[in-house]
């Protein structure tokens, strides 16, 4: 009986240490993501590459063209 108590306490201690370590890592990751969101990325992108709206429009046009090609392939039309 005494041996089982020691094993149970050791397991509980290990689980507690693991849980505390995981919680600290999670808080660190959240802090990192919070700092990334606070950085003025949008302004930097806007100055270097134009407006984000323009980039989004180009991407949407590209996706529409890909969709047209896939629909043509699906219906058996040669492009």
Secondary structure as GFF3:
##gff-version 3
##sequence-region A 1 79
A	DSSP	alpha_helix	2	38	.	.	.	ID=ss1
A	DSSP	alpha_helix	41	49	.	.	.	ID=ss2
A	DSSP	alpha_helix	52	75	.	.	.	ID=ss3
###
